[in-house]
Amino acid sequence: MCGIIAYTGSKAAAPILMDGLSRLEYRGYDSAGVAVIGSSGEVAIRKAAGKMPQLADVVSNNRPGGYSGIGHTRWATHGAPTYENAHPHTDCRDEVAVVHNGIVENFVELREELRSRGHVFSSYTDSECIPHLIESYMAEGLPLEEAVRRTAHRIEGAHAVVAVSRLNPGKLVAFRLGNAGGLVVGYGADEMFIASDLPAILPHTRRVVYLVDGETVSATRAGASYRLLDGSPVDKSSVHVPYDPVLATKGGYRHFMLKEINDQPEVVTDAMRRRALFDTNEVVLEGLSLSDRDIADIRRVVLIGMGSSLHAAMVGRFWIEALARIQAEADNASEFRYRDPVIDRHTLVVSVCQSGETADTLAAMELAARKGAKQVTLCNYEGTQATRIADGSVMVRAGLEVGVAGSKTFTCSLTTLYLLAIYLGLKRGTLTPERRAELIRELMRLPGMLSALLDGSESYENLARRYAAYPSFLFLGRGIQFPMAMEGALKLKEVSYVHAEGYAAGEMKHGPIALIDDGMPVVALAPRDALYQKMVGNINEVRARGGKVIAIATEGDQQIEDSVDDVIFIPAASGLITPMLTAVPMQLLAYHVGVRLGCDVDQPRNLAKSVTVE
């Protein structure tokens, strides 16, 4: 999760920027840098590959003077973690400097367009398109604020951007698109701050404003003004934030669970960093410890997990079979450990274990080790027991998750499993160059699609108001959406204490249909995929028996909208990637129902974050 800090005021900017970046180190990064508008008007750039001590050495040896600037900690997505690829990035004339969080989905087209107009790029990043676009608009005579807004209209995806220019010393201009990462504006005495997280600015101010999707801010030491991307002004009131470390880490959200749901575009980006190589359409997975010969020798993949991790494993089974063409199965780790599974050195066991310490999963892994299977674990923390048992480990990179009911760890597990399936397919030669380009290109769009899903909290509050009183829910899905139906039911049970069951929709006539009446809401997962028409048939069967249907469907699906009680739309996407998209509405539905019922959604009763005993 890239970190952003910006300052303008009456004090030296460099020490404030460096301190702010140090407070953002917990987000993870592999390079860092600052840009300060010097007293003589130049943009002074100091940056380094590596950690803050490397940048501190650079800055202490040649500290830039000036009273406004921007800083950034980068976790590489496009381009390796090198000096050239570190932020801030500048334009051809070194007049504009930019820090950026997000993925520019159309950066290839923008870069070629800008190059054809004479712009010269010095990095391999997608972010460098942004200062060049701003430069091109300012060359037409537009002021910095308008040039930044025009640039925001050109880039696709979800983004947080802060820009400075030597032509406008003392001014910070920023915008937020979607939910690629937050931006908070801090008001000080004769000074202003912009940061990606509260901890970076809380030592200096408690008075803040949060930017939301589609808003821009222009700040000088005297204050800030806010506009929408079309230039129309926006009135925003500041709020006072007490110096409470717990409250600060909530980032302005009411609950950790809601914050962590909203973190997903950013952490999914982190899960893909330096793994999905968008320039070459390759996938690189560090820590996998599987040689090409090992991968060629795999005859079967067994995925194991518990709870949400099991549901992720069940989705991963579909991906591995579809993309790598290896026989795969998913199993509950607690059941797997108590039978005598047929596995050997030709079997790859993939354990999904968010904490890395789940007792049943660890026991299943030890059983697999005794039988000689190759093992890879996917978890969220280095050095855990799961990483010590497995032959190789791939971190899901969700960051700290406080809420007991997994949200961002689940989507990051899905993303990492998807990358693993593509990687195995590439190594086994089952993906054509065209197919792998298509898969990687859609992955690039994933954070932006997740961001689009996080708008409209009012609609979920309305759903919770109408449905929270019902005692039971049924979640239905087909194919790759069946485990997602189970995950949706689990989330509702965990945080609202409402009974819910997830079923394969084809099973409905084999028993669950007896439960259908006007007192049983049904959540139907019906994206436009290969099984769409069959799912429509299931919806019609529910409606014919008086059941209420909440559908999760593809944007623009009028047929579904006309035939159900309520619909939640997800962006149009391929059938393979839709599990990451259907997850978010079900998380939000569970959250709002839980809040409506007065439940402790962050720490539900009887549950622990990690089940370390049987």
C-alpha positions as CSV (number, residue, x, y, z in Angstrom):
1,M,0.0,0.0,0.0
2,C,1.8,3.1,-1.2
3,G,2.1,5.9,1.3
4,I,1.6,9.6,0.5
5,I,2.4,12.7,2.5
6,A,2.3,16.4,1.2
7,Y,3.0,19.6,3.0
8,T,2.9,23.4,2.4
9,G,3.4,26.0,5.1
10,S,5.9,28.1,6.9
11,K,8.3,25.4,8.0
12,A,11.0,23.4,6.2
13,A,9.1,20.8,4.2
14,A,11.8,18.0,4.1
15,P,11.8,17.0,7.8
16,I,8.0,16.9,7.9
17,L,7.8,14.8,4.8
18,M,10.5,12.4,6.1
19,D,8.7,12.1,9.4
20,G,5.4,11.4,7.7
21,L,6.9,8.7,5.5
22,S,8.4,7.0,8.6
23,R,4.9,6.9,10.1
24,L,3.6,5.2,6.9
25,E,6.3,2.5,6.9
26,Y,3.8,-0.1,8.2
27,R,2.0,0.0,4.8
28,G,5.0,-1.8,3.2
29,Y,7.2,-0.4,0.5
30,D,10.4,-1.0,-1.5
31,S,11.4,2.5,-2.4
32,A,10.8,6.0,-1.2
33,G,11.3,9.6,-2.2
34,V,10.4,13.3,-1.7
35,A,10.1,16.3,-3.9
36,V,10.5,19.8,-2.5
37,I,9.8,23.1,-4.2
38,G,13.0,25.0,-3.5
39,S,13.4,28.6,-2.6
40,S,14.7,29.4,-6.1
41,G,11.8,27.7,-7.7
42,E,13.3,24.3,-8.7
43,V,11.8,20.9,-8.0
44,A,14.4,19.1,-5.8
45,I,13.9,15.4,-6.0
46,R,15.5,13.0,-3.5
47,K,14.7,9.3,-3.7
48,A,16.2,5.9,-3.1
49,A,15.5,2.2,-3.7
50,G,15.1,0.3,-0.4
51,K,13.9,1.5,3.0
52,M,13.7,4.8,4.8
53,P,17.3,4.7,6.1
54,Q,18.5,4.7,2.4
55,L,16.4,7.8,1.7
56,A,17.4,9.4,5.0
57,D,21.1,9.1,3.9
58,V,20.3,10.7,0.6
59,V,18.4,13.6,2.2
60,S,20.9,14.2,5.0
61,N,23.7,14.4,2.5
62,N,21.9,16.9,0.4
63,R,18.7,18.2,2.1
64,P,16.4,20.1,-0.2
65,G,15.3,23.5,1.1
66,G,11.8,24.8,0.6
67,Y,8.4,25.1,2.3
68,S,6.2,22.8,0.3
69,G,6.6,19.3,-1.2
70,I,5.4,15.7,-1.5
71,G,6.7,12.4,-0.3
72,H,5.9,8.7,-1.2
73,T,6.7,5.2,-0.2
74,R,6.3,2.8,-3.2
75,W,5.5,-0.8,-3.4
76,A,6.3,-1.7,-7.0
77,T,3.6,-2.6,-9.5
78,H,4.9,-1.5,-12.9
79,G,8.7,-1.6,-13.0
80,A,11.2,-3.0,-10.5
81,P,12.0,-1.3,-7.2
82,T,14.7,1.0,-8.6
83,Y,15.8,4.6,-8.2
84,E,14.3,5.4,-11.6
85,N,10.9,3.9,-10.7
86,A,10.7,5.4,-7.3
87,H,8.3,8.3,-6.8
88,P,8.0,11.3,-7.1
89,H,7.9,11.4,-10.9
90,T,8.3,14.5,-13.0
91,D,7.5,15.7,-16.4
92,C,10.0,16.5,-19.2
93,R,10.8,20.0,-17.9
94,D,11.0,19.0,-14.3
95,E,8.2,21.6,-13.6
96,V,5.6,19.1,-12.2
97,A,6.1,16.4,-9.6
98,V,3.6,13.8,-8.7
99,V,3.0,11.0,-6.2
100,H,0.5,8.3,-7.0
101,N,-1.3,5.4,-5.5
102,G,-3.2,3.1,-7.9
103,I,-2.8,1.4,-11.3
104,V,-3.3,3.4,-14.5
105,E,-5.2,0.8,-16.4
106,N,-4.7,2.5,-19.8
107,F,-1.1,3.5,-19.2
108,V,0.2,1.7,-22.3
109,E,-2.1,3.7,-24.6
110,L,-1.3,7.0,-22.8
111,R,2.4,6.4,-22.8
112,E,2.4,5.7,-26.6
113,E,0.2,8.8,-27.2
114,L,2.6,11.0,-25.1
115,R,5.7,9.6,-26.7
116,S,4.3,10.3,-30.1
117,R,4.0,14.0,-29.0
118,G,7.6,14.1,-28.0
119,H,7.4,13.3,-24.3
120,V,10.4,11.3,-22.9
121,F,9.9,8.8,-20.1
122,S,12.6,8.0,-17.6
123,S,11.0,5.1,-15.7
124,Y,9.0,1.9,-16.4
125,T,6.1,2.9,-14.3
126,D,2.5,3.6,-15.2
127,S,2.6,6.6,-12.8
128,E,4.9,8.6,-14.9
129,C,2.1,9.2,-17.4
130,I,0.4,11.5,-14.9
131,P,3.0,14.3,-14.7
132,H,3.4,14.2,-18.5
133,L,-0.3,14.6,-19.0
134,I,-0.4,17.5,-16.5
135,E,2.6,19.1,-18.4
136,S,0.7,18.8,-21.7
137,Y,-2.4,20.5,-20.4
138,M,-0.3,23.3,-18.7
139,A,1.5,23.8,-22.0
140,E,-1.9,24.7,-23.4
141,G,-2.2,27.5,-20.9
142,L,-4.3,25.8,-18.3
143,P,-3.7,26.4,-14.6
144,L,-2.3,23.6,-12.5
145,E,-5.7,22.8,-10.9
146,E,-7.5,22.5,-14.3
147,A,-4.6,20.5,-15.8
148,V,-4.8,18.0,-12.9
149,R,-8.6,17.7,-13.3
150,R,-8.2,17.1,-17.1
151,T,-5.6,14.4,-16.2
152,A,-7.9,12.7,-13.8
153,H,-10.5,12.4,-16.6
154,R,-7.9,10.7,-18.8
155,I,-6.6,7.9,-16.5
156,E,-8.6,4.8,-16.0
157,G,-8.9,2.9,-12.7
158,A,-8.9,3.9,-9.0
159,H,-6.3,6.5,-7.9
160,A,-5.0,8.9,-5.2
161,V,-2.7,11.6,-6.7
162,V,-1.0,14.7,-5.3
163,A,0.9,17.1,-7.6
164,V,3.1,20.1,-7.1
165,S,4.6,22.5,-9.7
166,R,7.5,25.0,-9.5
167,L,5.2,27.3,-11.5
168,N,2.9,27.3,-8.4
169,P,5.2,27.1,-5.4
170,G,3.3,26.7,-2.2
171,K,0.3,24.9,-3.7
172,L,-0.7,21.3,-3.4
173,V,-3.3,19.8,-5.8
174,A,-4.8,16.4,-5.3
175,F,-7.6,14.1,-6.4
176,R,-9.2,10.8,-5.5
177,L,-10.8,8.4,-8.0
178,G,-12.5,5.4,-6.6
179,N,-11.0,3.6,-3.6
180,A,-7.4,3.0,-4.5
181,G,-6.4,4.5,-1.2
182,G,-7.6,7.3,0.9
183,L,-6.6,11.0,1.0
184,V,-7.0,13.1,4.1
185,V,-6.4,16.8,4.2
186,G,-5.1,18.3,7.4
187,Y,-5.5,21.9,8.5
188,G,-2.7,23.4,10.6
189,A,-1.7,26.8,11.8
190,D,-0.5,28.6,8.6
191,E,0.1,25.2,7.0
192,M,-1.7,22.3,5.2
193,F,-1.1,18.6,4.9
194,I,-2.4,15.9,2.6
195,A,-1.7,12.2,3.4
196,S,-2.9,8.7,2.5
197,D,-3.4,7.9,6.2
198,L,-4.1,9.8,9.4
199,P,-1.0,8.7,11.4
200,A,1.2,10.7,9.0
201,I,-0.3,14.0,10.0
202,L,-1.8,13.5,13.5
203,P,1.4,14.8,15.2
204,H,0.7,18.1,13.5
205,T,-3.1,18.5,13.4
206,R,-6.4,17.0,14.5
207,R,-8.6,19.0,12.0
208,V,-9.1,17.0,8.9
209,V,-11.2,16.6,5.7
210,Y,-11.5,13.3,3.9
211,L,-11.6,13.3,0.1
212,V,-14.1,11.0,-1.5
213,D,-14.3,9.5,-5.0
214,G,-14.4,12.3,-7.7
215,E,-13.2,15.1,-5.5
216,T,-10.1,17.4,-5.9
217,V,-8.4,19.7,-3.5
218,S,-6.2,22.7,-4.0
219,A,-4.3,23.7,-0.8
220,T,-2.0,26.5,0.1
221,R,-0.8,27.5,3.6
222,A,-3.9,29.7,4.0
223,G,-6.4,26.8,3.5
224,A,-8.0,24.6,0.9
225,S,-10.8,24.6,-1.7
226,Y,-12.6,21.6,-3.0
227,R,-14.1,20.8,-6.4
228,L,-15.6,17.9,-8.3
229,L,-13.8,16.7,-11.4
230,D,-16.1,18.8,-13.6
231,G,-14.8,21.9,-11.7
232,S,-17.9,22.7,-9.7
233,P,-17.2,23.7,-6.1
234,V,-17.9,21.5,-3.2
235,D,-18.5,22.6,0.4
236,K,-16.7,20.3,2.9
237,S,-16.5,20.7,6.6
238,S,-13.5,19.6,8.6
239,V,-13.9,17.2,11.5
240,H,-11.8,17.0,14.7
241,V,-10.0,13.7,15.2
242,P,-8.9,12.9,18.8
243,Y,-5.4,11.6,19.1
244,D,-6.6,8.0,19.6
245,P,-4.4,5.4,17.9
246,V,-7.3,2.9,17.5
247,L,-9.5,5.6,16.0
248,A,-6.7,6.7,13.7
249,T,-6.2,3.3,12.3
250,K,-9.9,3.1,11.5
251,G,-9.3,5.9,9.0
252,G,-12.5,7.7,9.7
253,Y,-14.7,4.6,9.4
254,R,-17.2,3.5,12.0
255,H,-15.8,0.0,12.3
256,F,-12.6,-1.8,11.3
257,M,-14.7,-4.2,9.2
258,L,-16.0,-1.4,7.0
259,K,-12.5,0.1,6.7
260,E,-11.1,-3.3,5.7
261,I,-13.8,-3.8,3.1
262,N,-12.9,-0.4,1.7
263,D,-9.2,-1.3,1.8
264,Q,-9.7,-4.0,-0.8
265,P,-8.9,-2.1,-4.0
266,E,-5.6,-1.0,-2.5
267,V,-4.6,-4.4,-0.9
268,V,-5.6,-6.3,-4.1
269,T,-3.2,-4.0,-5.9
270,D,-0.6,-4.9,-3.3
271,A,-1.2,-8.6,-3.9
272,M,-0.4,-8.1,-7.5
273,R,2.7,-5.9,-7.1
274,R,5.7,-7.3,-9.0
275,R,3.8,-10.5,-9.6
276,A,1.5,-9.6,-12.5
277,L,3.9,-8.0,-15.0
278,F,1.6,-5.9,-17.1
279,D,4.2,-5.0,-19.7
280,T,5.2,-8.6,-20.5
281,N,2.1,-10.5,-19.5
282,E,4.0,-12.7,-17.2
283,V,3.4,-13.8,-13.6
284,V,6.3,-14.0,-11.1
285,L,5.6,-15.5,-7.6
286,E,8.4,-15.1,-5.1
287,G,8.8,-17.8,-2.4
288,L,7.0,-20.5,-4.5
289,S,10.0,-22.9,-4.5
290,L,8.7,-25.0,-7.4
291,S,11.1,-25.6,-10.3
292,D,9.8,-26.0,-13.8
293,R,10.4,-29.7,-13.5
294,D,8.4,-29.8,-10.3
295,I,5.5,-28.1,-12.0
296,A,5.6,-30.4,-15.0
297,D,5.6,-33.4,-12.6
298,I,2.3,-32.3,-10.9
299,R,-0.5,-34.7,-11.6
300,R,-3.0,-33.4,-9.0
301,V,-3.5,-30.3,-6.9
302,V,-5.3,-30.5,-3.5
303,L,-6.3,-27.2,-1.9
304,I,-7.1,-27.1,1.8
305,G,-8.4,-24.5,4.2
306,M,-10.9,-23.6,6.9
307,G,-13.8,-21.1,6.9
308,S,-13.3,-18.3,4.4
309,S,-10.0,-19.9,3.4
310,L,-11.8,-23.1,2.4
311,H,-14.1,-21.1,0.2
312,A,-11.1,-19.4,-1.4
313,A,-9.6,-22.8,-2.0
314,M,-12.8,-24.0,-3.6
315,V,-12.7,-21.1,-6.1
316,G,-9.0,-21.8,-6.6
317,R,-9.8,-25.3,-7.7
318,F,-11.9,-23.9,-10.6
319,W,-9.0,-21.6,-11.7
320,I,-6.3,-24.3,-11.6
321,E,-8.4,-26.7,-13.6
322,A,-9.4,-24.0,-16.1
323,L,-6.1,-22.3,-16.6
324,A,-3.4,-24.9,-15.8
325,R,-5.5,-28.0,-16.8
326,I,-4.4,-30.0,-13.7
327,Q,-6.9,-32.1,-11.8
328,A,-7.7,-30.2,-8.6
329,E,-9.9,-30.7,-5.6
330,A,-10.6,-28.6,-2.5
331,D,-11.0,-30.1,1.0
332,N,-11.8,-29.0,4.5
333,A,-8.5,-29.2,6.4
334,S,-10.1,-30.7,9.5
335,E,-11.7,-33.5,7.4
336,F,-8.6,-34.0,5.3
337,R,-6.4,-34.6,8.4
338,Y,-8.6,-37.4,9.7
339,R,-8.7,-39.6,6.7
340,D,-6.0,-41.3,4.7
341,P,-5.8,-39.2,1.6
342,V,-4.2,-40.6,-1.5
343,I,-1.4,-38.1,-2.2
344,D,2.3,-38.5,-3.1
345,R,5.2,-36.7,-4.6
346,H,3.2,-35.9,-7.8
347,T,0.6,-34.0,-5.7
348,L,0.8,-30.3,-5.0
349,V,-0.9,-29.4,-1.7
350,V,-1.9,-25.7,-1.6
351,S,-2.9,-24.6,1.9
352,V,-4.8,-21.3,2.3
353,C,-4.2,-20.1,5.8
354,Q,-4.7,-16.4,6.4
355,S,-3.1,-16.4,9.9
356,G,-0.6,-19.1,9.2
357,E,-1.5,-20.7,12.6
358,T,-4.8,-22.5,12.1
359,A,-4.5,-25.7,14.0
360,D,-6.5,-28.0,11.6
361,T,-4.7,-26.6,8.5
362,L,-1.3,-27.1,10.1
363,A,-2.1,-30.7,11.0
364,A,-3.3,-31.3,7.5
365,M,0.0,-29.8,6.1
366,E,2.0,-32.1,8.4
367,L,0.1,-35.1,7.1
368,A,0.8,-34.0,3.5
369,A,4.5,-33.6,4.4
370,R,4.7,-37.1,5.8
371,K,3.2,-38.4,2.5
372,G,5.8,-36.7,0.4
373,A,3.6,-34.1,-1.3
374,K,5.0,-30.8,-2.6
375,Q,3.5,-27.9,-0.6
376,V,2.8,-24.3,-1.1
377,T,1.0,-22.1,1.5
378,L,-0.8,-18.8,1.0
379,C,-1.0,-16.7,4.2
380,N,-0.8,-13.2,5.4
381,Y,2.2,-13.2,7.7
382,E,5.8,-14.1,7.3
383,G,7.5,-16.6,9.7
384,T,4.3,-18.4,10.8
385,Q,4.1,-22.1,11.4
386,A,2.5,-22.7,8.0
387,T,5.4,-21.0,6.2
388,R,7.8,-23.3,8.1
389,I,6.0,-26.5,7.2
390,A,5.5,-25.7,3.5
391,D,8.1,-26.0,0.8
392,G,7.2,-22.5,-0.4
393,S,5.1,-19.6,0.8
394,V,3.3,-16.9,-1.1
395,M,2.1,-13.9,1.0
396,V,-1.4,-12.6,0.2
397,R,-0.3,-9.1,1.4
398,A,-3.6,-8.0,2.9
399,G,-1.9,-6.1,5.7
400,L,-3.2,-6.1,9.3
401,E,-6.8,-7.1,9.5
402,V,-8.5,-6.3,12.8
403,G,-12.0,-7.4,12.1
404,V,-12.5,-11.0,13.0
405,A,-14.6,-11.8,10.0
406,G,-12.1,-11.9,7.1
407,S,-12.8,-9.5,4.3
408,K,-9.7,-8.1,2.6
409,T,-7.7,-11.3,3.5
410,F,-10.3,-13.2,1.6
411,T,-10.1,-11.2,-1.6
412,C,-6.3,-11.1,-1.4
413,S,-6.3,-14.9,-1.0
414,L,-8.5,-15.1,-4.1
415,T,-6.2,-12.8,-6.0
416,T,-3.1,-14.7,-5.1
417,L,-4.8,-18.1,-6.0
418,Y,-5.7,-16.6,-9.4
419,L,-2.1,-15.5,-9.9
420,L,-1.0,-19.0,-8.9
421,A,-3.3,-20.6,-11.4
422,I,-2.1,-18.3,-14.2
423,Y,1.5,-19.0,-13.2
424,L,1.0,-22.8,-13.3
425,G,-0.7,-22.4,-16.7
426,L,2.2,-20.4,-18.1
427,K,4.8,-22.9,-16.8
428,R,2.8,-25.9,-18.2
429,G,2.1,-24.2,-21.6
430,T,-1.7,-24.3,-21.3
431,L,-2.1,-20.6,-22.0
432,T,-1.6,-19.1,-25.4
433,P,0.1,-15.6,-25.5
434,E,-3.3,-14.1,-26.4
435,R,-5.0,-15.8,-23.5
436,R,-2.4,-14.8,-20.9
437,A,-2.5,-11.2,-22.2
438,E,-6.3,-11.2,-21.8
439,L,-6.0,-12.5,-18.2
440,I,-3.3,-10.1,-17.1
441,R,-5.1,-7.2,-18.7
442,E,-8.3,-7.9,-16.8
443,L,-6.3,-8.2,-13.6
444,M,-5.1,-4.7,-14.2
445,R,-8.7,-3.6,-14.1
446,L,-9.6,-5.5,-10.9
447,P,-8.8,-2.7,-8.4
448,G,-10.8,-0.2,-10.4
449,M,-13.7,-2.6,-10.5
450,L,-13.6,-3.3,-6.8
451,S,-13.5,0.5,-6.2
452,A,-16.6,1.0,-8.2
453,L,-18.4,-1.6,-6.0
454,L,-17.7,0.4,-2.9
455,D,-19.9,3.3,-3.8
456,G,-23.5,3.6,-2.7
457,S,-23.4,2.6,1.0
458,E,-26.9,4.1,1.3
459,S,-28.3,1.3,-1.0
460,Y,-26.9,-1.3,1.5
461,E,-28.4,0.5,4.4
462,N,-31.8,0.4,2.7
463,L,-31.4,-3.3,2.1
464,A,-30.5,-3.9,5.7
465,R,-33.5,-1.9,6.8
466,R,-35.8,-4.1,4.7
467,Y,-34.2,-7.5,5.3
468,A,-32.6,-7.5,8.8
469,A,-35.7,-8.8,10.5
470,Y,-35.8,-12.0,8.5
471,P,-34.5,-15.0,10.6
472,S,-33.0,-17.0,7.7
473,F,-31.3,-16.4,4.3
474,L,-30.5,-18.7,1.5
475,F,-27.5,-17.9,-0.8
476,L,-27.5,-19.6,-4.2
477,G,-24.7,-19.9,-6.8
478,R,-23.6,-22.1,-9.6
479,G,-20.2,-23.2,-10.8
480,I,-17.5,-20.9,-9.5
481,Q,-20.1,-18.9,-7.7
482,F,-21.2,-21.8,-5.5
483,P,-18.3,-21.4,-3.0
484,M,-19.0,-17.6,-3.1
485,A,-22.6,-18.4,-2.0
486,M,-21.1,-20.3,0.9
487,E,-18.9,-17.4,1.7
488,G,-21.8,-14.9,1.6
489,A,-23.8,-17.1,4.0
490,L,-20.8,-17.4,6.3
491,K,-20.3,-13.6,6.5
492,L,-23.9,-13.0,7.3
493,K,-23.8,-15.6,10.1
494,E,-20.6,-14.3,11.5
495,V,-21.4,-10.6,11.9
496,S,-25.2,-10.5,12.3
497,Y,-26.0,-13.9,14.0
498,V,-28.7,-14.4,11.3
499,H,-29.0,-18.0,10.1
500,A,-27.9,-18.4,6.5
501,E,-26.9,-21.3,4.2
502,G,-25.0,-21.3,1.0
503,Y,-26.1,-23.9,-1.7
504,A,-25.2,-24.9,-5.2
505,A,-28.3,-23.7,-7.1
506,G,-28.6,-27.0,-8.9
507,E,-29.3,-28.6,-5.5
508,M,-32.3,-26.4,-4.8
509,K,-34.8,-28.9,-6.1
510,H,-33.2,-31.6,-4.0
511,G,-34.4,-30.2,-0.7
512,P,-33.9,-26.5,0.0
513,I,-36.8,-25.5,-2.3
514,A,-39.1,-26.8,0.6
515,L,-37.9,-23.8,2.6
516,I,-38.9,-21.2,0.1
517,D,-41.7,-18.8,1.0
518,D,-42.2,-15.1,1.6
519,G,-40.2,-15.4,4.8
520,M,-37.0,-16.7,3.2
521,P,-34.9,-14.1,1.4
522,V,-32.7,-15.6,-1.3
523,V,-29.4,-14.0,-2.4
524,A,-28.8,-15.2,-5.9
525,L,-25.4,-14.8,-7.5
526,A,-26.2,-14.3,-11.2
527,P,-23.4,-12.6,-13.1
528,R,-23.5,-13.1,-16.9
529,D,-21.4,-16.2,-17.2
530,A,-21.8,-19.6,-18.9
531,L,-24.4,-20.6,-16.3
532,Y,-26.4,-17.4,-16.3
533,Q,-29.5,-18.8,-17.9
534,K,-29.6,-21.7,-15.5
535,M,-29.3,-19.3,-12.6
536,V,-32.2,-17.2,-14.1
537,G,-34.3,-20.4,-14.0
538,N,-33.5,-20.9,-10.3
539,I,-34.5,-17.3,-9.6
540,N,-37.8,-17.9,-11.4
541,E,-38.4,-21.0,-9.3
542,V,-37.9,-19.0,-6.1
543,R,-40.2,-16.2,-7.3
544,A,-42.9,-18.7,-8.3
545,R,-43.0,-19.8,-4.7
546,G,-43.3,-16.4,-3.2
547,G,-39.6,-16.1,-2.2
548,K,-37.9,-12.7,-2.1
549,V,-34.8,-12.4,-4.2
550,I,-31.8,-10.2,-3.9
551,A,-29.7,-10.7,-7.0
552,I,-26.1,-9.9,-7.6
553,A,-25.9,-9.4,-11.3
554,T,-23.8,-7.9,-14.1
555,E,-24.3,-4.2,-14.7
556,G,-27.0,-3.4,-17.2
557,D,-28.8,-6.7,-16.8
558,Q,-32.4,-5.5,-17.3
559,Q,-33.8,-9.0,-17.4
560,I,-32.6,-9.7,-13.8
561,E,-33.6,-6.3,-12.6
562,D,-37.2,-6.8,-13.8
563,S,-37.6,-10.2,-12.2
564,V,-36.2,-9.8,-8.6
565,D,-37.1,-7.7,-5.6
566,D,-33.6,-6.1,-5.3
567,V,-30.5,-6.1,-7.4
568,I,-26.9,-5.2,-6.7
569,F,-24.8,-4.7,-9.8
570,I,-21.2,-5.7,-10.3
571,P,-19.0,-4.5,-13.3
572,A,-19.0,-6.6,-16.4
573,A,-16.1,-9.0,-16.3
574,S,-15.1,-12.5,-17.4
575,G,-16.7,-15.4,-15.5
576,L,-13.3,-16.4,-14.0
577,I,-12.7,-13.1,-12.2
578,T,-16.2,-12.5,-10.9
579,P,-15.7,-14.2,-7.5
580,M,-13.6,-11.2,-6.4
581,L,-16.4,-8.9,-7.5
582,T,-19.4,-10.8,-6.0
583,A,-17.5,-11.0,-2.6
584,V,-17.8,-7.3,-2.0
585,P,-21.6,-6.8,-2.1
586,M,-22.0,-9.8,0.2
587,Q,-19.5,-8.4,2.7
588,L,-21.3,-5.0,2.7
589,L,-24.7,-6.7,3.0
590,A,-23.6,-8.7,6.0
591,Y,-21.9,-5.6,7.6
592,H,-25.0,-3.4,7.3
593,V,-27.4,-6.1,8.5
594,G,-25.1,-6.7,11.5
595,V,-24.9,-3.0,12.3
596,R,-28.7,-2.7,11.9
597,L,-29.2,-5.5,14.4
598,G,-26.8,-3.9,16.9
599,C,-24.1,-6.6,16.6
600,D,-20.4,-6.1,17.3
601,V,-19.3,-6.6,13.7
602,D,-15.6,-6.2,14.5
603,Q,-15.6,-8.8,17.3
604,P,-18.5,-11.2,16.9
605,R,-19.4,-13.4,19.8
606,N,-17.7,-16.7,20.2
607,L,-15.3,-16.1,17.3
608,A,-11.5,-15.7,17.3
609,K,-9.4,-14.2,14.5
610,S,-7.2,-17.3,14.4
611,V,-8.3,-20.8,15.5
612,T,-5.1,-22.1,17.0
613,V,-6.7,-25.1,18.8
614,E,-8.8,-27.9,17.5
